[in-house]
Amino acid sequence: MESKSFWTSKTMWFNFLSGVLLVLDANQGIAKHFLGEQAGTVIAALVIAGNAFLRTLTVQAIATITK
């Protein structure tokens, strides 16, 4: 099976963007304004669901770097 580049993985982009949003929220507290006091729980559930969904779409492995 042919592998693909790290940068073409939807799952990796989703995880990267989730991390960026998490850092922004930790500094600004925007999510609590929209999601209430349970914002962290809601965000965690959405990230888990998003990762699970993207894993169902996965058909290629990500290439590893070898020396």
C-alpha positions, 0 to 999 in steps of 0.5 A, a space after each residue: 500500500 502506498 503511503 501519503 505525506 503527513 501534510 495531506 492527512 485530514 486527521 493530522 490537519 484536524 488535530 493541528 487545528 484543534 490544538 490551535 483552537 485549544 491554545 487560543 481558547 485557553 488564552 481568551 476563554 471564548 468557548 465558555 461564552 458560547 458553550 457555557 461552563 462545560 466548554 472543555 467537555 463539549 470540545 473534548 467530545 467534538 474532537 474525539 468524534 471528529 477523530 473517530 469519523 476521520 479514521 473511518 475515512 482513512 485508506 492510506 498510511 502516513 509516510 514515516 521518515 527513515 534515516 
